[in-house]
Amino acid sequence: MSSHPGSTATDAAELAIFLKKEGMRPEQVQDFYPTPGTISTCMYYTGIDPRDMSEVYVARDPHDKALQRALLQWGKPEKRGLVLEALQKAERTDLIGYGKECLVRPEQGRGGYKGGKPTEKKSGKATDKKENGSASKNAKPAKKLL
């Protein structure tokens, strides 16, 4: 469940790390929906935990809820932009990269990232050529002239 009263983007990032570590990739995630007669609903409407009367964060904005939900579904390509935004909001940019602990790769066009893997750099620009000048396996063949 995402966006439960008291849960922040940081909490959602921690849950995403746990899910990844356990090998789980949820296809569906339910956003919190207030149900009459529950402590969670009381927290949702008041912003206070009735057990100790402390203030709790409540994600009410649809975009904030979408960010938490996206973190739990970090592997879905359509959620990528939201995941990057959520990780920045949660100050967990350490989870953006190429390591096995990372949830997503960096944005395209930054840091030499292109087409799902880093490209080699030559004089500060990304290139599809290998050091010896031969074309890489991703390069398109030249058209034949008749």
DSSP file (Angstrom, degrees, kcal/mol; ACC not computed):
  #  RESIDUE AA STRUCTURE BP1 BP2  ACC     N-H-->O    O-->H-N    N-H-->O    O-->H-N    TCO  KAPPA ALPHA  PHI   PSI    X-CA   Y-CA   Z-CA
    1    1 A M              0   0    0      0, 0.0     2,-0.3     0, 0.0     3,-0.3   0.000 360.0 360.0 360.0 136.6    0.0    0.0    0.0
    2    2 A S  B     +a   31   0A   0     28,-2.2    30,-2.3     1,-0.2    67,-0.1  -0.760 360.0  24.6-109.8 159.7    1.3    3.4   -0.8
    3    3 A S  S    S+     0   0    0     -2,-0.3    56,-0.2    28,-0.2    -1,-0.2   0.749  71.6 167.8  63.4  29.5    0.5    6.8    0.7
    4    4 A H    >   -     0   0    0     -3,-0.3     3,-2.7     1,-0.1    -1,-0.2  -0.495  52.1 -87.0 -67.4 142.0   -0.5    5.5    4.1
    5    5 A P  T 3  S+     0   0    0      0, 0.0    53,-0.2     0, 0.0    -1,-0.1  -0.275 120.1  27.8 -53.0 130.0   -0.8    8.3    6.7
    6    6 A G  T 3  S+     0   0    0     51,-3.5     2,-0.4     1,-0.3    51,-0.2   0.221  95.2 117.6  99.5 -12.6    2.6    8.8    8.2
    7    7 A S    <   -     0   0    0     -3,-2.7    -1,-0.3    50,-0.3    52,-0.2  -0.752  42.0-173.2 -93.2 133.1    4.4    7.6    5.1
    8    8 A T     >  -     0   0    0     -2,-0.4     4,-2.1    -3,-0.1     5,-0.2  -0.566  43.9 -95.4-111.6 177.5    6.8    9.9    3.3
    9    9 A A  H  > S+     0   0    0      1,-0.2     4,-2.2     2,-0.2    81,-0.2   0.854 126.8  56.1 -61.8 -34.4    8.7    9.6    0.0
   10   10 A T  H  > S+     0   0    0      2,-0.2     4,-2.1     1,-0.2    -1,-0.2   0.906 106.7  48.7 -64.2 -41.9   11.7    8.5    2.1
   11   11 A D  H  > S+     0   0    0      1,-0.2     4,-2.1     2,-0.2    -2,-0.2   0.898 110.2  51.4 -63.5 -40.7    9.6    5.7    3.6
   12   12 A A  H  X S+     0   0    0     -4,-2.1     4,-2.3     1,-0.2    -2,-0.2   0.878 108.1  52.4 -65.1 -37.0    8.5    4.6    0.2
   13   13 A A  H  X S+     0   0    0     -4,-2.2     4,-2.2     2,-0.2    -1,-0.2   0.910 108.7  50.1 -64.4 -41.5   12.1    4.6   -1.0
   14   14 A E  H  X S+     0   0    0     -4,-2.1     4,-2.1     1,-0.2    -2,-0.2   0.895 110.8  49.3 -63.2 -39.5   13.0    2.3    1.9
   15   15 A L  H  X S+     0   0    0     -4,-2.1     4,-2.8     2,-0.2    -2,-0.2   0.895 108.8  52.9 -66.2 -39.4   10.1    0.0    1.0
   16   16 A A  H  X S+     0   0    0     -4,-2.3     4,-2.5     2,-0.2    -2,-0.2   0.898 108.1  50.8 -62.0 -40.4   11.3   -0.1   -2.6
   17   17 A I  H  X S+     0   0    0     -4,-2.2     4,-2.6     2,-0.2    -1,-0.2   0.925 111.4  48.2 -61.9 -44.9   14.8   -1.1   -1.5
   18   18 A F  H  X S+     0   0    0     -4,-2.1     4,-2.1     2,-0.2    -2,-0.2   0.933 111.2  49.9 -60.6 -47.1   13.3   -3.9    0.6
   19   19 A L  H  <>S+     0   0    0     -4,-2.8     5,-3.1     1,-0.2     4,-0.3   0.912 112.5  47.0 -60.0 -43.2   11.1   -5.1   -2.2
   20   20 A K  H ><5S+     0   0    0     -4,-2.5     3,-1.4     1,-0.2    -1,-0.2   0.927 110.5  52.0 -64.8 -44.0   14.0   -5.2   -4.6
   21   21 A K  H 3<5S+     0   0    0     -4,-2.6    -1,-0.2     1,-0.3    -2,-0.2   0.856 111.1  48.1 -60.3 -35.4   16.2   -7.0   -2.1
   22   22 A E  T 3<5S-     0   0    0     -4,-2.1    -1,-0.3    -5,-0.2    -2,-0.2   0.452 117.7-113.9 -84.9  -1.8   13.5   -9.6   -1.7
   23   23 A G  T < 5 +     0   0    0     -3,-1.4     2,-0.4    -4,-0.3    -3,-0.2   0.762  68.1 141.9  76.8  25.2   13.1  -10.0   -5.5
   24   24 A M      < +     0   0    0     -5,-3.1    -1,-0.3    -6,-0.2    -2,-0.1  -0.855  28.4 179.4-105.4 134.9    9.6   -8.6   -5.6
   25   25 A R        -     0   0    0     -2,-0.4    48,-0.1    48,-0.1     2,-0.1  -0.829  24.4-143.2-130.3  92.6    8.3   -6.3   -8.3
   26   26 A P        -     0   0    0      0, 0.0    49,-0.1     0, 0.0     3,-0.1  -0.326  13.7-166.7 -62.3 130.3    4.7   -5.4   -7.6
   27   27 A E  S    S+     0   0    0      1,-0.2     2,-0.4    -2,-0.1    46,-0.0   0.807  80.4  33.4 -79.7 -33.7    2.4   -5.2  -10.7
   28   28 A Q        -     0   0    0      2,-0.0     2,-0.4     0, 0.0    -1,-0.2  -0.963  64.1-175.8-126.9 142.0   -0.3   -3.5   -8.7
   29   29 A V        -     0   0    0     -2,-0.4     2,-0.5    -3,-0.1    40,-0.0  -0.998  17.9-141.6-134.9 131.4   -0.1   -1.1   -5.7
   30   30 A Q        -     0   0    0     -2,-0.4   -28,-2.2    39,-0.0     2,-0.2  -0.815  13.3-138.3 -96.0 128.5   -3.0    0.2   -3.8
   31   31 A D  B     -a    2   0A   0     -2,-0.5   -28,-0.2   -30,-0.2     2,-0.1  -0.532  39.2 -89.0 -75.6 150.0   -3.0    3.7   -2.7
   32   32 A F        -     0   0    0    -30,-2.3    -1,-0.1    -2,-0.2    33,-0.0  -0.375  45.6-171.3 -60.3 135.0   -4.4    4.3    0.8
   33   33 A Y        -     0   0    0     -2,-0.1     8,-0.1    -3,-0.1    -1,-0.0  -0.994  29.2-110.8-130.1 123.4   -8.1    4.9    0.8
   34   34 A P        -     0   0    0      0, 0.0     7,-0.0     0, 0.0    -2,-0.0  -0.283  31.8-166.0 -59.5 132.3   -9.8    6.1    4.0
   35   35 A T    >   -     0   0    0      3,-0.0     3,-1.1    -2,-0.0     6,-0.3  -0.983  28.9-105.0-120.3 126.6  -12.1    3.4    5.5
   36   36 A P  T 3  S+     0   0    0      0, 0.0     3,-0.1     0, 0.0     0, 0.0  -0.133  98.6  21.5 -53.9 140.4  -14.6    4.4    8.2
   37   37 A G  T 3  S+     0   0    0      1,-0.3     2,-0.3     2,-0.1     3,-0.0   0.592  93.2 119.4  84.2  12.5  -13.8    3.5   11.8
   38   38 A T    <>  -     0   0    0     -3,-1.1     4,-1.8     1,-0.1    -1,-0.3  -0.802  68.0-130.0-112.1 154.4  -10.0    3.0   11.4
   39   39 A I  H  > S+     0   0    0     -2,-0.3     4,-2.5     1,-0.2     5,-0.2   0.880 110.7  58.5 -62.8 -37.7   -7.1    4.7   13.1
   40   40 A S  H  > S+     0   0    0      1,-0.2     4,-2.3     2,-0.2    -1,-0.2   0.882 104.9  49.1 -61.0 -39.1   -5.5    5.2    9.7
   41   41 A T  H  > S+     0   0    0     -6,-0.3     4,-2.4     2,-0.2     5,-0.2   0.893 109.0  52.7 -67.9 -39.6   -8.6    7.2    8.5
   42   42 A C  H  X S+     0   0    0     -4,-1.8     4,-2.2     1,-0.2     6,-0.4   0.925 111.3  47.1 -58.7 -44.4   -8.5    9.3   11.7
   43   43 A M  H  X S+     0   0    0     -4,-2.5     4,-2.5     1,-0.2    -2,-0.2   0.891 109.8  54.5 -64.0 -39.2   -4.8   10.0   10.9
   44   44 A Y  H  < S+     0   0    0     -4,-2.3    -2,-0.2     1,-0.2    -1,-0.2   0.925 115.3  37.0 -61.4 -46.3   -5.7   10.8    7.2
   45   45 A Y  H  < S+     0   0    0     -4,-2.4    -1,-0.2     1,-0.1    -2,-0.2   0.816 128.9  30.8 -79.8 -30.6   -8.4   13.4    8.1
   46   46 A T  H  < S-     0   0    0     -4,-2.2    -3,-0.2    -5,-0.2    -2,-0.2   0.739  89.2-133.8-100.3 -25.3   -6.7   15.0   11.1
   47   47 A G  S  < S+     0   0    0     -4,-2.5     9,-2.5    -5,-0.4     2,-0.4   0.673  73.5 109.2  75.3  17.1   -3.0   14.7   10.4
   48   48 A I  E    S-B   55   0B   0     -6,-0.4    -1,-0.3     7,-0.3     7,-0.2  -0.983  71.9-130.4-129.2 136.5   -2.5   13.4   14.0
   49   49 A D  E >>> -B   54   0B   0      5,-3.1     4,-2.4    -2,-0.4     3,-1.0  -0.778  18.6-154.1 -81.9 113.4   -1.7   10.0   15.3
   50   50 A P  T 345S+     0   0    0      0, 0.0    -1,-0.1     0, 0.0   -11,-0.0   0.669  86.4  68.4 -66.9 -15.3   -4.4    9.5   18.0
   51   51 A R  T 345S+     0   0    0      1,-0.1    -2,-0.0     3,-0.1   -12,-0.0   0.870 127.3   2.0 -71.5 -36.1   -2.2    7.0   19.9
   52   52 A D  T <45S-     0   0    0     -3,-1.0    -1,-0.1     2,-0.2     3,-0.1   0.333  94.8-119.8-132.9   5.4    0.3    9.6   20.9
   53   53 A M  T  <5 +     0   0    0     -4,-2.4     2,-0.2     1,-0.2    -2,-0.0   0.717  62.4 146.7  61.9  24.5   -1.2   12.8   19.4
   54   54 A S  E   < -B   49   0B   0     -5,-0.6    -5,-3.1     1,-0.1    -1,-0.2  -0.622  53.8-105.8 -88.2 151.2    1.9   13.5   17.3
   55   55 A E  E     -B   48   0B   0     -2,-0.2     2,-0.3    -7,-0.2    -7,-0.3  -0.505  37.1-165.8 -73.7 143.1    1.6   15.1   13.9
   56   56 A V        -     0   0    0     -9,-2.5     2,-0.3    -2,-0.2   -49,-0.1  -0.963  23.9-109.9-129.8 148.6    2.0   12.8   10.9
   57   57 A Y        -     0   0    0     -2,-0.3   -51,-3.5   -51,-0.2     2,-0.5  -0.573  31.5-166.4 -74.6 137.3    2.6   13.6    7.2
   58   58 A V        -     0   0    0     -2,-0.3     2,-1.0   -53,-0.2     3,-0.2  -0.979  16.2-140.7-128.4 119.0   -0.4   12.8    5.0
   59   59 A A        +     0   0    0     -2,-0.5   -52,-0.0   -52,-0.2    -2,-0.0  -0.682  40.5 150.1 -78.4 105.9    0.0   12.7    1.2
   60   60 A R        +     0   0    0     -2,-1.0    -1,-0.2     5,-0.0   -16,-0.0   0.681  42.2  92.7-107.4 -27.7   -3.2   14.3   -0.1
   61   61 A D  S  > S-     0   0    0     -3,-0.2     4,-2.2     1,-0.1     5,-0.2  -0.511  76.3-134.4 -70.2 130.3   -1.9   15.8   -3.3
   62   62 A P  H  > S+     0   0    0      0, 0.0     4,-2.1     0, 0.0    -1,-0.1   0.843 105.7  52.5 -55.9 -34.3   -2.4   13.4   -6.3
   63   63 A H  H  > S+     0   0    0      2,-0.2     4,-2.1     1,-0.2     5,-0.1   0.915 107.9  49.8 -69.5 -41.7    1.1   14.0   -7.5
   64   64 A D  H  > S+     0   0    0      1,-0.2     4,-1.8     2,-0.2    -1,-0.2   0.893 111.9  49.2 -61.9 -39.0    2.7   13.2   -4.1
   65   65 A K  H  X S+     0   0    0     -4,-2.2     4,-2.3     1,-0.2    -1,-0.2   0.894 108.9  52.7 -66.0 -39.2    0.6   10.0   -4.0
   66   66 A A  H  X S+     0   0    0     -4,-2.1     4,-2.5    -5,-0.2    -2,-0.2   0.863 106.2  54.2 -64.6 -36.1    1.8    9.1   -7.5
   67   67 A L  H  X S+     0   0    0     -4,-2.1     4,-1.7     2,-0.2    -1,-0.2   0.930 110.2  45.5 -63.9 -45.5    5.4    9.6   -6.5
   68   68 A Q  H  X S+     0   0    0     -4,-1.8     4,-1.1     1,-0.2    -2,-0.2   0.913 114.0  49.2 -64.5 -41.7    5.1    7.1   -3.6
   69   69 A R  H  X S+     0   0    0     -4,-2.3     4,-0.7     1,-0.2     3,-0.5   0.911 107.9  54.4 -63.5 -42.4    3.3    4.6   -5.8
   70   70 A A  H >< S+     0   0    0     -4,-2.5     3,-0.9     1,-0.2     6,-0.2   0.866 101.5  58.7 -61.7 -37.7    5.9    4.9   -8.5
   71   71 A L  H >< S+     0   0    0     -4,-1.7     3,-1.0     1,-0.3    -1,-0.2   0.861 104.1  51.2 -61.0 -34.6    8.7    4.1   -6.0
   72   72 A L  H 3< S+     0   0    0     -4,-1.1    -1,-0.3    -3,-0.5    -2,-0.2   0.667 116.2  41.8 -76.7 -15.3    7.0    0.8   -5.2
   73   73 A Q  T X< S+     0   0    0     -3,-0.9     3,-2.1    -4,-0.7    -1,-0.3  -0.262  72.6 145.7-120.9  43.8    6.8    0.0   -9.0
   74   74 A W  T <   +     0   0    0     -3,-1.0    -1,-0.1     1,-0.3    -2,-0.1   0.710  64.3  62.6 -56.8 -24.2   10.3    1.2   -9.9
   75   75 A G  T 3  S+     0   0    0     -3,-0.1    -1,-0.3   -49,-0.1     5,-0.1   0.563  77.3  99.8 -82.2  -8.6   10.7   -1.4  -12.6
   76   76 A K    X   -     0   0    0     -3,-2.1     3,-1.8    -6,-0.2     4,-0.4  -0.682  67.6-145.7 -82.7 123.0    7.9   -0.2  -14.8
   77   77 A P  G >  S+     0   0    0      0, 0.0     3,-1.3     0, 0.0     4,-0.3   0.837  97.5  58.9 -57.2 -34.8    9.2    1.9  -17.7
   78   78 A E  G 3  S+     0   0    0      1,-0.2     4,-0.2     2,-0.1     3,-0.2   0.656 104.8  51.4 -70.6 -13.7    6.2    4.2  -17.6
   79   79 A K  G <> S+     0   0    0     -3,-1.8     4,-2.6    -6,-0.2     3,-0.3   0.443  79.9 103.4 -97.4  -2.7    6.9    5.1  -14.0
   80   80 A R  H <> S+     0   0    0     -3,-1.3     4,-2.5    -4,-0.4     5,-0.2   0.864  78.7  48.0 -51.7 -49.4   10.6    6.0  -14.7
   81   81 A G  H  > S+     0   0    0     -4,-0.3     4,-2.1     1,-0.2    -1,-0.2   0.901 114.2  47.1 -61.1 -42.2   10.2    9.8  -14.6
   82   82 A L  H  > S+     0   0    0     -3,-0.3     4,-2.9    -4,-0.2    -1,-0.2   0.876 110.1  53.4 -67.1 -37.6    8.2    9.7  -11.4
   83   83 A V  H  X S+     0   0    0     -4,-2.6     4,-2.6     2,-0.2     5,-0.2   0.934 109.6  48.0 -63.3 -45.8   10.7    7.4   -9.8
   84   84 A L  H  X S+     0   0    0     -4,-2.5     4,-1.8     1,-0.2    -2,-0.2   0.927 114.4  46.6 -59.9 -45.1   13.6    9.7  -10.6
   85   85 A E  H  X S+     0   0    0     -4,-2.1     4,-2.4     1,-0.2    -2,-0.2   0.911 112.6  49.9 -63.1 -43.0   11.6   12.7   -9.2
   86   86 A A  H  X S+     0   0    0     -4,-2.9     4,-2.4     1,-0.2    -2,-0.2   0.894 109.2  51.0 -64.8 -40.5   10.6   10.7   -6.1
   87   87 A L  H  <>S+     0   0    0     -4,-2.6     5,-3.3     2,-0.2    -1,-0.2   0.872 111.2  48.5 -66.4 -35.8   14.2    9.7   -5.4
   88   88 A Q  H ><5S+     0   0    0     -4,-1.8     3,-1.1    -5,-0.2    -2,-0.2   0.915 111.9  49.2 -67.5 -41.9   15.3   13.3   -5.7
   89   89 A K  H 3<5S+     0   0    0     -4,-2.4    -2,-0.2     1,-0.3    -1,-0.2   0.882 112.2  47.8 -63.5 -38.6   12.6   14.4   -3.4
   90   90 A A  T 3<5S-     0   0    0     -4,-2.4    -1,-0.3   -81,-0.2    -2,-0.2   0.449 112.9-121.6 -81.1  -0.2   13.5   11.7   -0.8
   91   91 A E  T < 5S+     0   0    0     -3,-1.1    -3,-0.2    -4,-0.2     3,-0.1   0.894  76.3 126.0  57.8  42.3   17.2   12.7   -1.1
   92   92 A R    > < +     0   0    0     -5,-3.3     3,-2.0    -6,-0.1    -4,-0.2  -0.320  10.6 139.4-122.8  47.2   18.0    9.2   -2.3
   93   93 A T  G >   +     0   0    0      1,-0.3     3,-1.7    -5,-0.2    -1,-0.1   0.611  59.7  81.1 -67.6  -9.7   19.8    9.9   -5.5
   94   94 A D  G 3  S+     0   0    0      1,-0.3    -1,-0.3    -7,-0.1     7,-0.1   0.666  83.6  62.9 -66.2 -14.4   22.3    7.2   -4.4
   95   95 A L  G <  S+     0   0    0     -3,-2.0     8,-2.4     7,-0.1     9,-1.5   0.321  86.4  85.3 -92.4   7.0   19.6    4.8   -5.8
   96   96 A I  B <  S+c  104   0C   0     -3,-1.7     2,-0.3     6,-0.2     9,-0.2  -0.947  73.8  59.8-108.4 116.1   20.1    6.2   -9.3
   97   97 A G  S    S-     0   0    0      7,-2.9    -3,-0.0    -2,-0.6    -2,-0.0  -0.991  93.2 -66.0 163.5-158.4   22.9    4.6  -11.2
   98   98 A Y  S    S+     0   0    0     -2,-0.3     7,-0.1     7,-0.1    -1,-0.1   0.461  83.9 110.4-107.9  -5.1   24.3    1.3  -12.6
   99   99 A G  S >  S-     0   0    0      1,-0.1     3,-1.3     2,-0.0    -2,-0.1  -0.247  79.5-112.3 -71.3 161.1   25.0   -0.6   -9.3
  100  100 A K  T 3  S+     0   0    0      1,-0.3    -1,-0.1     3,-0.0    -3,-0.0   0.735 117.5  56.3 -67.0 -21.1   23.0   -3.7   -8.3
  101  101 A E  T 3  S+     0   0    0     -7,-0.1    -1,-0.3    -5,-0.0     2,-0.1   0.607  87.4 102.4 -83.7 -11.8   21.5   -1.7   -5.4
  102  102 A C    <   -     0   0    0     -3,-1.3    -6,-0.2     1,-0.1    -7,-0.1  -0.408  59.4-154.5 -75.9 147.2   20.2    1.1   -7.7
  103  103 A L  S    S+     0   0    0     -8,-2.4     2,-0.3     1,-0.2    -7,-0.2   0.842  75.6   8.9 -87.6 -38.2   16.5    1.2   -8.6
  104  104 A V  B    S-c   96   0C   0     -9,-1.5    -7,-2.9   -21,-0.1    -1,-0.2  -0.941  73.8-113.0-140.5 161.0   16.9    3.1  -11.9
  105  105 A R        -     0   0    0     -2,-0.3    -7,-0.1    -9,-0.2     3,-0.1  -0.505  48.4 -84.8 -87.3 162.7   19.6    4.3  -14.3
  106  106 A P        -     0   0    0      0, 0.0    -1,-0.2     0, 0.0     3,-0.1  -0.148  58.1 -81.1 -62.1 163.7   20.4    7.9  -14.8
  107  107 A E    >   -     0   0    0      1,-0.1     3,-1.3    -3,-0.1     6,-0.3  -0.294  53.8 -96.1 -63.9 150.3   18.4   10.0  -17.4
  108  108 A Q  T 3  S+     0   0    0      1,-0.2     6,-0.2    -3,-0.1    -1,-0.1  -0.358 108.6  31.2 -64.9 146.9   19.3    9.7  -21.0
  109  109 A G  T 3  S+     0   0    0      4,-2.0     2,-0.4     1,-0.2    -1,-0.2   0.342  99.4  99.1  88.1  -8.2   21.7   12.3  -22.3
  110  110 A R  S X  S-     0   0    0     -3,-1.3     3,-1.4     1,-0.2    -1,-0.2  -0.934  90.6  -1.8-114.7 135.9   23.4   12.8  -19.0
  111  111 A G  T 3  S-     0   0    0     -2,-0.4    -1,-0.2     1,-0.3     3,-0.1   0.752 124.9 -61.7  64.0  26.3   26.7   11.2  -18.1
  112  112 A G  T 3  S+     0   0    0      1,-0.3     7,-2.5    -3,-0.2     2,-0.4   0.627  89.4 153.0  79.9  11.4   27.1    9.4  -21.3
  113  113 A Y  E <   +D  118   0D   0     -3,-1.4    -4,-2.0    -6,-0.3     2,-0.3  -0.627  10.7 157.8 -79.8 129.2   24.0    7.3  -20.9
  114  114 A K  E >   -D  117   0D   0      3,-1.6     3,-1.2    -2,-0.4    -7,-0.0  -0.910  58.9 -11.1-154.9 124.1   22.5    6.2  -24.2
  115  115 A G  T 3  S-     0   0    0     -2,-0.3    -2,-0.0     1,-0.2    -7,-0.0   0.782 124.7 -48.1  63.5  31.5   20.2    3.3  -25.1
  116  116 A G  T 3  S+     0   0    0      1,-0.1    -1,-0.2     0, 0.0    -3,-0.1   0.367 125.1  58.9  95.2  -6.0   20.3    1.4  -21.8
  117  117 A K  E <  S-D  114   0D   0     -3,-1.2    -3,-1.6    -5,-0.1    -1,-0.1  -0.991  89.6 -90.5-150.4 157.4   24.1    1.3  -21.3
  118  118 A P  E     -D  113   0D   0      0, 0.0     2,-0.3     0, 0.0    -5,-0.2  -0.377  40.1-141.6 -66.9 144.8   26.9    3.8  -20.9
  119  119 A T        -     0   0    0     -7,-2.5     2,-0.1    -8,-0.1     9,-0.1  -0.717  23.4 -99.2-103.0 158.9   28.6    4.9  -24.1
  120  120 A E  E     -E  127   0E   0      7,-0.6     7,-2.1    -2,-0.3     2,-0.4  -0.450  37.2-135.7 -73.8 150.2   32.3    5.5  -24.5
  121  121 A K  E     -E  126   0E   0      5,-0.2     2,-0.4    -2,-0.1     5,-0.2  -0.870  20.4-177.5-111.4 142.2   33.4    9.1  -24.3
  122  122 A K  E >  S-E  125   0E   0      3,-2.4     3,-1.8    -2,-0.4    -2,-0.0  -0.969  76.6 -16.3-138.2 120.2   35.9   10.8  -26.6
  123  123 A S  T 3  S-     0   0    0     -2,-0.4     3,-0.1     1,-0.3    -1,-0.1   0.860 127.4 -54.0  50.5  42.3   36.9   14.4  -26.0
  124  124 A G  T 3  S+     0   0    0      1,-0.2     2,-0.4     0, 0.0    -1,-0.3   0.379 117.3 103.2  83.0  -5.0   33.8   14.9  -23.7
  125  125 A K  E <  S-E  122   0E   0     -3,-1.8    -3,-2.4   -13,-0.0    -1,-0.2  -0.892  74.4-115.5-114.3 143.7   31.2   13.7  -26.2
  126  126 A A  E     -E  121   0E   0     -2,-0.4     2,-0.3    -5,-0.2    -5,-0.2  -0.475  40.2-174.2 -70.3 145.3   29.4   10.3  -26.2
  127  127 A T  E     -E  120   0E   0     -7,-2.1    -7,-0.6    -2,-0.1    -1,-0.0  -0.970  36.2-145.2-142.3 155.3   30.2    8.2  -29.2
  128  128 A D  S    S+     0   0    0     -2,-0.3     8,-1.4    -9,-0.1     2,-0.3   0.255  75.2  97.5 -99.9   9.2   29.2    4.9  -30.8
  129  129 A K  B    S-F  135   0F   0      6,-0.2     6,-0.2    -9,-0.1    -2,-0.1  -0.755  71.2-128.3 -99.4 144.7   32.7    4.2  -32.1
  130  130 A K    >   -     0   0    0      4,-2.1     3,-1.9    -2,-0.3    -2,-0.1  -0.401  35.4 -98.7 -80.1 167.5   35.2    2.0  -30.4
  131  131 A E  T 3  S+     0   0    0      1,-0.3    -1,-0.1     2,-0.1    -2,-0.0   0.836 122.1  56.3 -57.0 -35.9   38.7    3.3  -29.6
  132  132 A N  T 3  S-     0   0    0      2,-0.1    -1,-0.3     1,-0.1     3,-0.1   0.448 117.9-108.6 -81.9   2.3   40.2    1.5  -32.7
  133  133 A G  S <  S+     0   0    0     -3,-1.9     2,-0.2     1,-0.3    -2,-0.1   0.301  76.4 129.4  93.8 -10.1   37.8    3.3  -35.0
  134  134 A S        -     0   0    0      1,-0.1    -4,-2.1    -5,-0.1    -1,-0.3  -0.511  66.0-101.7 -78.9 150.4   35.6    0.3  -35.9
  135  135 A A  B     -F  129   0F   0     -6,-0.2    -6,-0.2    -2,-0.2    -1,-0.1  -0.383  35.9-118.0 -70.6 146.3   31.8    0.7  -35.5
  136  136 A S    >   -     0   0    0     -8,-1.4     3,-1.3     1,-0.1    -1,-0.1  -0.260  30.9-100.5 -76.2 170.8   30.2   -0.8  -32.5
  137  137 A K  T 3  S+     0   0    0      1,-0.3    -1,-0.1    -2,-0.0    -2,-0.1   0.703 122.8  56.4 -67.2 -17.8   27.6   -3.5  -32.7
  138  138 A N  T 3  S+     0   0    0    -10,-0.2    -1,-0.3     2,-0.1     2,-0.1   0.568  83.2 106.4 -88.2 -10.1   24.8   -0.9  -32.2
  139  139 A A  S <  S-     0   0    0     -3,-1.3    -4,-0.0   -11,-0.2   -10,-0.0  -0.428  75.5-117.0 -72.0 143.7   26.0    1.2  -35.2
  140  140 A K        -     0   0    0     -2,-0.1    -1,-0.1     1,-0.1    -2,-0.1  -0.591  31.3-111.8 -79.6 140.4   23.8    1.2  -38.3
  141  141 A P        -     0   0    0      0, 0.0     2,-0.1     0, 0.0    -1,-0.1  -0.379  36.4-101.8 -69.6 151.6   25.4   -0.2  -41.4
  142  142 A A        -     0   0    0      1,-0.1     2,-0.2    -2,-0.1     0, 0.0  -0.419  40.1-105.4 -70.5 148.3   26.0    2.2  -44.3
  143  143 A K        -     0   0    0     -2,-0.1     2,-0.3     1,-0.1    -1,-0.1  -0.495  34.3-115.8 -73.9 143.4   23.6    2.1  -47.2
  144  144 A K        -     0   0    0     -2,-0.2     2,-0.5    -3,-0.1    -1,-0.1  -0.623  23.4-142.7 -80.3 136.1   24.8    0.5  -50.4
  145  145 A L              0   0    0     -2,-0.3    -1,-0.0     1,-0.1     0, 0.0  -0.843 360.0 360.0 -99.1 135.0   25.1    2.7  -53.3
  146  146 A L              0   0    0     -2,-0.5    -1,-0.1     0, 0.0    -2,-0.0   0.451 360.0 360.0 -90.2 360.0   24.2    1.3  -56.8
